[in-house]
Amino acid sequence: MATLLPIRLLLGLFALFFAYYFGRALEARWEGVAPVGRVARWGLRLLLTVFGILYTGRDWLAVVLLALAGLAAGLGFYAGSRPSRQDTPPSILPPGT
């Protein structure tokens, strides 16, 4: 039987990506900007990848991947709470008018 390590690593990368955006969506929901559906969609994606990681076994790889996903969710929440850097739009009028 072939090893499932590459598939689990790929699921771990997906879990990191989904956890980051789940954290951002959760923070946006906390601020009242995002709808509940966005949080639910990212949460479902994250839940399915975590289930895929844990399906074959609960070993050191699963612990590492889940810890990294937790850190990614925290980083996403933090990044969502930081003010975005927006440059001021250029003025239509020439300077000095």
SVG drawing of the C-alpha trace seen along z (x, -y; Angstrom):
<svg xmlns="http://www.w3.org/2000/svg" viewBox="-24 -78 30 80">
<polyline fill="none" stroke="black" stroke-width="0.4" points="0.0,0.0 1.3,-3.4 2.1,-5.9 -0.3,-8.8 2.3,-11.2 2.2,-13.4 -1.5,-13.7 -1.4,-14.6 1.2,-17.2 -0.9,-18.7 -4.0,-18.7 -1.8,-20.4 -0.9,-23.2 -4.6,-23.6 -5.4,-23.7 -2.9,-26.5 -4.4,-28.5 -8.0,-27.9 -7.1,-28.6 -5.5,-31.9 -8.6,-33.1 -10.9,-31.6 -9.2,-33.8 -9.6,-36.9 -13.3,-36.1 -13.8,-35.5 -12.3,-38.9 -14.4,-40.6 -17.5,-39.0 -16.4,-40.1 -16.3,-43.7 -19.7,-43.2 -18.4,-43.6 -18.6,-40.0 -21.7,-37.8 -22.0,-34.6 -22.0,-32.6 -18.4,-33.6 -17.2,-32.4 -19.2,-29.2 -17.7,-28.5 -14.1,-29.0 -14.8,-27.0 -16.3,-24.1 -13.2,-24.0 -10.9,-24.1 -12.9,-21.3 -12.8,-19.1 -9.0,-19.4 -8.5,-18.8 -10.7,-15.7 -8.6,-14.6 -5.4,-15.0 -6.7,-13.1 -8.4,-10.4 -5.3,-8.2 -3.9,-8.6 -3.1,-10.8 0.6,-11.1 3.3,-13.7 2.6,-15.0 -1.1,-15.6 0.0,-17.5 2.4,-19.6 0.0,-20.4 -2.8,-21.3 -0.5,-23.5 0.5,-25.3 -3.1,-25.7 -3.9,-27.2 -1.0,-29.6 -2.2,-30.5 -5.7,-31.2 -4.3,-33.5 -2.2,-35.3 -5.2,-35.7 -7.2,-37.1 -4.3,-39.5 -3.8,-40.6 -7.5,-41.2 -7.6,-43.4 -4.7,-45.6 -5.7,-48.7 -5.1,-48.4 -2.6,-50.8 -4.5,-52.8 -2.9,-55.6 -4.9,-58.7 -6.3,-59.1 -4.7,-61.8 -6.6,-65.0 -8.5,-65.9 -7.7,-69.6 -4.2,-70.9 -2.3,-71.8 -2.9,-75.2 -6.5,-75.6"/>
</svg>
